[in-house]
Amino acid sequence: MVTPATSPADEEWTAQSLAKGAAGIALMHIERAHIGVGTWKDAHAHIKRASAATISAADSTGLFLGAPALAFVLHAAAQQGDRYARALKTLDTHVHRLAHRRVDAAMARIHHRELPAFDEYDIFYGLTGIGAHLLRRDPNGSALERILAYLVALTRPLRTNDQELPGWWVAHDPRGRTPTAHHFGGHANLGAAHGITGPLLLLSQAARHGTMVKGHHEAIDTICTWLESLQQQGDAGPWWPEYVTRSDLHTGIRQSGPARPSWCYGTPGIARAGQLAAIALNAPTRQRFYENALHDCLTDRAQTVKLTDPGLCHGWAGTYQTAWRAARDAATPELAAVLPHLADQLIQHTATAPEPEPSLLDGNVGAILALHTVARDEAPISGWDACLLID
């Protein structure tokens, strides 16, 4: 039987981590308190642990670390009642200032025609993640408006060294390191966690909720068109490479087939983003394409067998939660029909995982949250999966 994790003896920065620390564990206890299978005393204990040290609002913080992470957690707790109102108000000020500073720096980088890095725009530490929180917390505020305008600017081509590249092309390799020969000249990442699929998720979610900026729809279409240009056709249906290099642009995609079907990389995250984009653009043909791509992926054992852990980021929990959200919005019932099998796999892998790690992204915390979705077949009250932008 899987039981809720307890917080490890965290270092100060780890405690404020949504991915690995007490902040992520608190998010699980908050959802359990909301649905009546846990207590607010337990939730508060983990919130206190996460916020015990000085909370960082440095420019290196984002949705998964520091002030934005704690603000996301407290906002999740405040979904029923008026919990943590004073603390949230204080965090709001710091998150808004952080967002404006980060946008200023990003727009200056674009002005100087320099390539970005993941942590400028991604979900974990970049402006997309901060925007994911603000879309829930302050959807009509100037901070979110500026983030969305920045993401529109990010979709414009960037000319560097006499070559025109997508505006989200990064100078480093997929691990954020200095590129080797294979990644010479950087790469463009397709994943939801660090690639352009993250900004597509935020732009689409914002448009769907009526929060728009100039060029918004055009930016969504630009990203979708780029993703569709890189779509590969396999025996079981469409799939996408994890990233493309400059060499790939000239000689073709090196990746020979689909990797594991996870949220962070692969068809599930991309297909959910494409589905949301199509809904935002009122494009039913495009919506059916992405829903069919997700269905084909999830019913292809050659792909699903590559999922070997129960976690959220690249395991069964993230795949299930993404598919569940997609099925709720799907135009046809085929995706919903796949959910029972995915749930069985999630249950099996969670029960048999060796020494589960007490963390949200890669450990049993995310698996437990997804299992609550399995059991209740209802959207999380806390909105915890907004940190993946699949909600």
N, C-alpha and C positions, 0 to 999 in steps of 0.2 A: 504493500500500500504506500502511495506517495503522500508525504505529509508536508505542510508548509515549511519552507526553509527558515532558519534563523540567521541573523546577520553575523558574519565573521568578524574577527577583530580587525576592523578596517583601518588603513591609514586615512588621514584626513581627506585627501582628494578622492579616495576610493569610496568613502561613505557617501559622497555627493554624486556618485556615478549611478545613472539610471541603468546602465548596462550590467555592471558588476557589483554594485554596492548596496548599501542600506536603502537608498532612494528607490531602486527597483523593487526591492523586497517589500518596502512600504506600499508600493503601488498594488502588489498582490493582496496585502492585508486590507487595504482600502476597499478593493472590489469585494473581498470576502465579507467585510463588515456591511457593505451596501446590500448584499444579497442575503444576509442573515446567517451565514455559516461561520463567521468569525466575529471578533469583537473590535470596537473602536479603541479599546485599551491596547490591544495588540498593535493595531495600526499606528496609534499615537507613539508607542514605544519605538517603532522603527522610524517614524518621522523625526522624533527627537534624536535618534542616533545619526540619522542622515544630516541633520542640521546642527549637530553639537559644536562643530568648529565654525570659524568664520566662513560664511558662504561666499564663494568666489563669483565675481561678475567681471572677471578679466576678459580680454578679447579672445582668449582661447577657449572660453566656455561656450556651451551650446545646449541643445535639448537634452543631451545625454550626460551633461556634467555641469555642476555649479548652479548658479541662480536660475537659469531657465529650467533645469531638471527639477529643482525643488518647487518652482512655481507650477510646473506641470503636475507634480504629485499633489500639491495642496489644492489645485483646481479640481483634480479628480476627487479629492475628499469632499469638496464643497458642492458636489452635484446634488446632494440632498441636504438641505439645511444651510447654515451660514458659517460653516466651520472655517477657522484660520483666516478670518476676514482681515485682521490687522496685518498679519504676516504677509498675506497675499498682496495687500496694498503696497507694502514696502517693497516686495519683490517686483511688483509691476513697474515701479519707478526704475529699478536697476535694469530690468529686462528691456524696457523701452529705450533707455539710454544706450545699452549694449547694441540693440538692433540698429539704432541710428549711426553709431560709430562704425559698426561693421559694414553697413551699406555705404557710408562715406568712403571707407577704405576700398571696398569692392568697385565702386564706380570710378574711383581714381585709378585703380589698376586697369580697368577697361579703357579709360581715357588714354593711358600710356601704352595701350596695345600689348600688354603683357599677358601671359597665360596664367590662368588661375590654378589653385590647388584644391583638392577635395574639401578641405576644411573651410573654404570660403562659402561653398554652396550646398554641401551635402546635408543629409538628415541628421546624422549623429552630432556633428559639431558646427555645421555651417548655417547659413541663413535660411535654408529650407526648413530645417528642424525648428529654429526659433519661430519661423512663420507658422509651422504646424501648431505650436502652442498658442500663438497670438490669434490664429483663426478661431480657436475656441474661446479664448479669454477676452480678446478685444478686436472683433472682426471689422469694426469700422474705424479703427484707430490709424493714426499717421504712420506708426511703425510698420504695421502689416502692409499698408499701402506702398510704402517705400520698398519693402522687401519684394513685393509682387512686381513693382516697376523695375527693380534690379533684375529679377528673373526674366522679364521680357527682354531687357538689354542683353542678358546672358545668351539668349537664343540668336542674337545677331552674329554673323560670321566675323571672325577675327583674322586679320591678315598679319602674318608674322613670317619673316625670312622669305618674302615673296611667295608665300603659299597661303591660300585662304582655308581656314579651319573652322569647325564649329566653335562657337563662343565658349563652350564648356570643355574644350580640349585642355587637358592638364599636362604640365611639363614633366611630371614624375611617372613612375611605374604604378601598377595597380596596388602596390603595398605602400605607396607614398614615399618611395625611396628614389635616389638618383637612378635614372634609367640605364639599363644594360643595353647591349647591342640590339637585342630583340625589340626593346621598347624605345629605341633611339628616337628622339623627337617627341617623346611623351605618348599619350593615348587618349582616346575618348571612351569613357566607361558607360555601359548600358544598365548597370545594376540600380536597384532601388536604394540601397544603402548609401552608396557613394557616387553613383552615376547620374545621368540626366533624367532617369526615370523618377528620381526623388522630386526634382523641380516640377516635372509633369504632374505628379500626384498632387502637389500643393496647388499649382495653377488650376488644375481641374477641380479639386475640392472647393477652392475659393470661388470659381466661376459658378459651380453648382449651387453654392449658397448665396450667390448674388453679390459677392465682393469682387469687383473688377477694376482694372486699370487700363489705360490706353494701350492698345496692341495686345491685349490679353488673349483673345481668341486666335489671333495670328500666331502668337508664341506657342500655344497649345498645338496648333496644326503643324507648325515647323518641326516641333519635337516628334510628333507622331509620324510625319512624312519621313524624317530621318530614320526613326526606328524601323519603319516599314521598308525602307530602302536596304536595310541590313538584315531583314528577315530571311532565314534560310528554310528550305523545305526538306523535311526528312520523311522517312517511311510512315511515321506516326503523326505527321502534321508539322506546322511551323515551329521554328525555334530561333533563338537569337544567340549570337556570341556574347561572351561576358564583356569584351572590350574590343576595340580596333586600334591598330597602330598605323603609323604612316605607311609602313610596308604593306599592311592589309589594304589600304586605300588604292595601292597601285597593282598589287599582285593577287588580291582576293583574300577571303577570310581563311586564316590558318586553322581555327578550331574546327575539328572534323564532325562534331555532332553535339547535341545538347548536353550540358552538364546537369548537375542535380537540380531538380525543380523546386527551388527555394524562394523565399521572399527576397533575400538580399541580392541574389543573382539568379537569372534564369526566367523562365516563362511566367510563373505565377505573379511575381512583382510587376513585370512588364505588362502582362495581360490585364491585371487589375488597373494599372495606370491607363492603359489604352481604353479599357471599358469606361472608366470615369471620364476620360477626355471625350469619348464619343457621346456620352450622355450630356456633358457640358456643351458640346457643339451641336447637339441634336442630329447626330449622324448614325442612324440605325444600321446601315450596312457595315460601317466600321465597328460598331458595337458588337454585331454578330461575329465579325471576324475575330476579335479579341476573345470573346466568350468561347467560341469554338476552339481557338488555339489553347486556351486554358483547359477546356474539357479534354482535348486530344492529349495534352501533356499529362494530365492527372490519371488518365486511363491507360497510359503506356507503361507497362511494368518495367521496361528497359530503362525508363527514366526514374520512376519512383523508387526502384531498388537502390538508387544512389543516395537516398535519404537514409541516414544511419543513426541519427540522434533525435531526441524529442524536442530540441530547442526551438526558439522563435526565429533566430536570425537565419539559420540555414538548415533547419530541421522540420520535423512533422508539425510542430505547434504553429510555426509561422505559415506553413503551407496550408494547414487546415483553416486557420483564422482568415487568411487571404481568400481562400476558396469560399468560405462561409459568407464573407462580406460580398464577394462577387455574385454568389448565388442569390442573395437577397435582392440584388439590383438587376439580375439577368432577365433578358426578354423571353427566354425559353427555360423549361424545367430541367434540362439535361445536367446542368451543373449541380443542382440540388440532389440529383440522383446519385452523384459521386460521393457526397458527404459521408454517408454511413461507412463506406470502406476507409476513407481517410480517418474517420474517428476511431475505427478499430485499430488502425496502424498507430495512431497517436497514443492510444491507451496501452497497446502492447509495448511500444518503444519506451514509454514513460515508466512502465512497471518494471522493465528489465534493464534500464539504464544503470551502468555501474557507478556507484558512488556519485549520485547526482550533485552537481555544483549548485550552491544556493545563489543563483543570479538570474536576472530577467532574460537576457538575450540568449545565452548559451546553456543555461542550467534549467533546473526543474521549476523555477518560479514562472517562467513564460509558459511552460507546459501545463502547469496547474491552471493558469488563467485561461488557456485555450480549452482545457477540459471543462471548465465552468461553462464555456460557450456550448460545448457538446451537451452537457447535462441540461442546460436551461433552454437552449435554442433561442436565446434572446440576446440583443446587443448588450454589451457590458454597461452597467450603470455608470461606472467611473469614466468610461470612454478611454480605457487604458490603451487600446489598439490605435488610437490617434497618434501615438508615438511612432507608429509604422506608416502612418498616412493612408491606411487601407480602409478606415472607418466609413 
